[in-house]
Amino acid sequence: MARIVIFGGHGKIALLAAPLLIARGDTVTAVIRNPQHATEVAATGAIPHVADVEQLDAHGIAEILVGHDAVVWSAGAGGGDPRRTLAVDRDAAIRSMEAAQLAGVPRYVMVSYFRSSSEHGVPAENSFFHYAEAKAAADEHLRASALDWTVLGPSALTLGEATGRIDARATESGDVSRADVAAVIAATLADPSTVRKTIRFNSGQTPIAEALGAAE
């Protein structure tokens, strides 16, 4: 039984992950920006916490985290506005890492994407460029931290059903259902062998727990 904070608590993946965590006895605090989303979040069994992480400093975020065991960052600006993309996907994410250390919360799982890298190769004129830059910077900051981190890199997200199986050895991005990403988050939090690993994955044929255990 663990106490877990999910940032981006109203996102599609978070709404699928929360019930999985709660079903095994964990307590989930789902951080949301819009109070109108609280009812939907509460329906998953999670505890909604309304806060705008874009506006909070590290100490403000740390106040949310005190008393918890793990952080899942599944928040994002949603693209479209380069300034806000950098403010949320990079700056707020990095502040949440600093907050985790301030609050004494050691475990941190970052939901990134398959091709996230400082060498992402996205042209500056491409609308995806600022997101790629933001995620690369946040991922690298996390890897350099003293936290017990895992970076998850799912490929293109679909609305398909959960299969319970992934390919964590893929070298090229394919696709994977959000439901399976949610299951990967839950399994990652329960598997100490995933600490300090970057795990990129597609939909596949290997049961999730087995795939994570064999990830390099």
Solvent accessible surface area in square Angstrom, and as a share of the most:
residue,aa,sasa,rsa
1,M,203,0.90
2,A,32,0.25
3,R,117,0.43
4,I,1,0.00
5,V,0,0.00
6,I,2,0.01
7,F,1,0.00
8,G,19,0.19
9,G,3,0.02
10,H,52,0.23
11,G,32,0.31
12,K,120,0.51
13,I,16,0.08
14,A,2,0.02
15,L,34,0.17
16,L,78,0.39
17,A,1,0.00
18,A,3,0.03
19,P,52,0.33
20,L,76,0.38
21,L,0,0.00
22,I,51,0.26
23,A,90,0.70
24,R,100,0.36
25,G,29,0.28
26,D,12,0.06
27,T,59,0.34
28,V,1,0.01
29,T,13,0.07
30,A,3,0.02
31,V,5,0.03
32,I,6,0.03
33,R,142,0.52
34,N,55,0.28
35,P,87,0.55
36,Q,156,0.70
37,H,56,0.25
38,A,27,0.21
39,T,112,0.65
40,E,90,0.40
41,V,1,0.01
42,A,49,0.38
43,A,90,0.70
44,T,28,0.16
45,G,45,0.43
46,A,5,0.04
47,I,95,0.48
48,P,42,0.26
49,H,71,0.32
50,V,74,0.43
51,A,17,0.13
52,D,44,0.23
53,V,17,0.10
54,E,30,0.13
55,Q,133,0.59
56,L,55,0.27
57,D,84,0.43
58,A,14,0.11
59,H,121,0.54
60,G,16,0.15
61,I,0,0.00
62,A,9,0.07
63,E,139,0.62
64,I,16,0.08
65,L,0,0.00
66,V,96,0.55
67,G,41,0.39
68,H,35,0.16
69,D,49,0.25
70,A,5,0.04
71,V,0,0.00
72,V,1,0.00
73,W,0,0.00
74,S,24,0.16
75,A,18,0.14
76,G,44,0.42
77,A,17,0.13
78,G,78,0.75
79,G,39,0.38
80,G,86,0.83
81,D,61,0.32
82,P,63,0.40
83,R,151,0.55
84,R,51,0.19
85,T,3,0.02
86,L,41,0.20
87,A,19,0.15
88,V,7,0.04
89,D,2,0.01
90,R,80,0.29
91,D,47,0.24
92,A,0,0.00
93,A,0,0.00
94,I,32,0.16
95,R,53,0.19
96,S,0,0.00
97,M,0,0.00
98,E,68,0.30
99,A,0,0.00
100,A,0,0.00
101,Q,84,0.38
102,L,100,0.50
103,A,23,0.18
104,G,59,0.57
105,V,2,0.01
106,P,71,0.45
107,R,28,0.10
108,Y,0,0.00
109,V,0,0.00
110,M,0,0.00
111,V,17,0.10
112,S,7,0.05
113,Y,34,0.13
114,F,15,0.06
115,R,151,0.55
116,S,3,0.02
117,S,41,0.26
118,S,81,0.52
119,E,154,0.69
120,H,32,0.14
121,G,69,0.67
122,V,28,0.16
123,P,68,0.43
124,A,70,0.54
125,E,153,0.69
126,N,67,0.34
127,S,114,0.74
128,F,84,0.35
129,F,43,0.18
130,H,58,0.26
131,Y,61,0.23
132,A,0,0.00
133,E,69,0.31
134,A,0,0.00
135,K,3,0.01
136,A,7,0.05
137,A,38,0.29
138,A,0,0.00
139,D,1,0.01
140,E,82,0.37
141,H,69,0.31
142,L,0,0.00
143,R,56,0.21
144,A,90,0.70
145,S,16,0.11
146,A,84,0.65
147,L,6,0.03
148,D,55,0.28
149,W,19,0.07
150,T,0,0.00
151,V,3,0.01
152,L,0,0.00
153,G,1,0.01
154,P,3,0.02
155,S,7,0.05
156,A,61,0.47
157,L,68,0.34
158,T,50,0.29
159,L,139,0.69
160,G,36,0.35
161,E,148,0.66
162,A,64,0.50
163,T,80,0.47
164,G,32,0.31
165,R,103,0.38
166,I,0,0.00
167,D,50,0.26
168,A,18,0.14
169,R,149,0.55
170,A,22,0.17
171,T,121,0.70
172,E,126,0.57
173,S,28,0.18
174,G,37,0.35
175,D,74,0.39
176,V,1,0.01
177,S,8,0.05
178,R,53,0.19
179,A,19,0.15
180,D,1,0.00
181,V,0,0.00
182,A,0,0.00
183,A,24,0.19
184,V,0,0.00
185,I,1,0.01
186,A,8,0.07
187,A,23,0.18
188,T,0,0.00
189,L,29,0.15
190,A,66,0.52
191,D,32,0.16
192,P,111,0.70
193,S,53,0.34
194,T,0,0.00
195,V,41,0.23
196,R,114,0.41
197,K,45,0.19
198,T,37,0.22
199,I,3,0.01
200,R,75,0.27
201,F,0,0.00
202,N,19,0.10
203,S,48,0.31
204,G,16,0.16
205,Q,150,0.67
206,T,47,0.27
207,P,53,0.33
208,I,12,0.06
209,A,73,0.57
210,E,107,0.48
211,A,7,0.06
212,L,1,0.00
213,G,45,0.43
214,A,46,0.36
215,A,7,0.06
216,E,160,0.72
